[in-house]
Amino acid sequence: MARPTKYTPELVKECERYLKEWEAEGDQIPSVSGLAVLLGVRRETLHEWAREESKAKFSNILGAILAKQENVLINKGLNGEFNSNIAKLVLGKHGYHDKTDNTHSGPDGGPIVSKTLAVNGITPEK
C-alpha cells in the first residue's frame, strides 16, 4: 500500500510563497532543491507531481522557479555577485554552454570539395 500524498492545496500555497520569498528561506537562488527541503520531500517527488496532468498549477510553479533561477543566475553572474564558475555550471542545466564547434564541412554539411588550379598553364601532377 502506497503512502498518502503530501500534495495538498496548502502545500501549493507554500510553493507559491517560496516562489515569492525564496530569499527569506536563506537561498541564494530559487531552486527545486530548496523547495524540496522546505516541503520535506524528495526532488524526484516534485518532478513526478509536475508531470501529473491533475497538478498543472504545481507544474507551472516549478517552471516559474526554474525561470526565476535562470534570471537570477544571469543577472548576478553578470554583475559579479556570483562566482562565475558556479553560475556557469548551474546555467548549463538551463541549456547554456560554452562550446566551440570546430567541425569543417562543405555545403549542406557535405564534404569539402577542392579544385586544382593551373598556375601559368601548368597543372600539378596527380
C-alpha positions in Angstrom: 0.0 0.0 0.0 1.4 3.4 -1.0 1.9 6.3 1.4 -0.7 9.0 1.3 0.5 12.0 -0.8 1.7 15.2 0.9 0.3 17.1 -2.0 -2.5 19.4 -0.7 -3.9 22.8 -1.5 -1.9 24.1 1.5 1.3 22.7 0.0 0.6 24.5 -3.2 0.3 27.8 -1.3 3.6 27.1 0.4 5.2 26.5 -3.0 3.7 29.9 -4.2 5.1 31.6 -1.1 8.6 30.0 -1.8 8.5 31.4 -5.3 8.0 34.9 -4.0 10.1 34.7 -0.8 12.9 32.2 -1.6 15.5 34.6 -0.2 13.7 34.6 3.2 14.4 30.9 3.3 18.1 31.7 3.1 18.5 30.5 -0.5 20.9 32.4 -2.8 18.8 31.3 -5.8 15.4 29.8 -6.0 15.7 26.0 -6.7 13.8 22.8 -6.8 16.2 21.5 -4.1 15.4 24.5 -1.9 11.7 23.8 -2.4 12.1 20.1 -1.6 13.9 20.9 1.6 11.2 23.4 2.6 8.4 20.8 1.9 10.3 17.8 3.3 10.0 15.8 0.1 12.5 14.5 -2.4 13.2 16.4 -5.6 12.1 13.4 -7.6 8.7 13.7 -5.9 8.4 17.3 -7.1 9.2 16.3 -10.6 6.7 13.5 -10.5 4.0 15.9 -9.3 4.9 18.3 -12.1 4.3 15.6 -14.7 0.8 14.8 -13.5 -2.0 16.5 -15.5 -4.1 16.9 -12.4 -1.3 19.1 -10.9 -0.9 21.6 -13.6 -0.7 24.5 -11.2 2.2 22.9 -9.4 3.9 22.3 -12.8 3.6 26.0 -13.5 5.1 26.8 -10.1 8.1 24.5 -10.7 8.6 26.1 -14.2 8.5 29.6 -12.6 11.1 28.6 -10.1 13.4 27.4 -12.8 12.8 30.6 -14.9 13.5 32.7 -11.8 16.6 30.7 -11.1 17.9 31.3 -14.6 17.2 35.0 -14.4 18.9 35.4 -11.1 22.0 33.4 -12.2 22.4 35.6 -15.4 22.0 38.9 -13.6 24.1 38.1 -10.5 26.7 36.3 -12.7 27.0 39.4 -14.9 27.3 41.9 -12.1 29.8 39.8 -10.3 27.7 38.9 -7.2 28.1 35.2 -8.0 31.2 33.2 -8.6 31.4 32.9 -12.4 32.3 29.2 -12.4 29.3 28.3 -10.2 26.9 30.5 -12.3 28.3 28.8 -15.5 27.9 25.4 -14.0 24.2 25.9 -13.0 23.3 27.7 -16.2 24.4 24.6 -18.0 21.3 23.0 -16.6 19.3 25.7 -18.4 20.8 24.9 -21.8 23.7 27.4 -21.7 27.0 26.0 -22.9 30.4 27.4 -23.5 31.3 25.3 -26.6 33.2 25.8 -29.8 32.5 23.6 -32.8 35.5 23.1 -35.0 33.8 20.8 -37.5 34.6 21.6 -41.1 32.2 20.7 -43.8 31.1 21.8 -47.3 27.7 23.0 -48.4 24.7 21.4 -46.6 27.1 19.5 -44.2 28.7 17.6 -47.1 32.4 17.0 -47.8 34.7 19.9 -48.6 35.5 19.8 -52.4 38.8 21.2 -53.5 39.7 22.1 -57.0 43.2 22.0 -58.5 44.1 25.2 -60.4 46.6 25.6 -63.1 49.4 28.1 -62.4 50.9 29.7 -65.5 49.2 27.0 -67.6 50.8 24.2 -65.7 48.5 21.7 -63.8 50.2 19.8 -60.9 50.5 16.1 -61.5 48.2 13.8 -59.6 
